[in-house]
Amino acid sequence: MAGIPAVPTSLLVAGGLTGGFALAQATKKRQLGGALFAAGTAAAFPRWRKTVGTGGAAALTGLAVGAMGASHPLAKKIGAWPSVAVVSGVVAVAAWAAVDRRA
């Protein structure tokens, strides 16, 4: 719709990570959490591709997927929610620096 600003991709991907974890915890269904994470990343991808090209978008997607994977061993060291916060923050900063700040 005209006049409604786009949600920053940094919020889409970080929201997918944090919201996906919260959903998985609440429902005890990891697949639902994974689906929400995938949806947030997929929603960000077209704007990433438009701004930084296919390679850059693939790199940001890889970072998001890697961050989700890294959150699991990190959680054993610092706790689940702190781990999710750290990896979400890293991915959000990367998306902001590469894409959102240009908007």
Helices and strands as residue ranges (DSSP letters): H 9-27, H 30-78, H 80-98, G 100-102
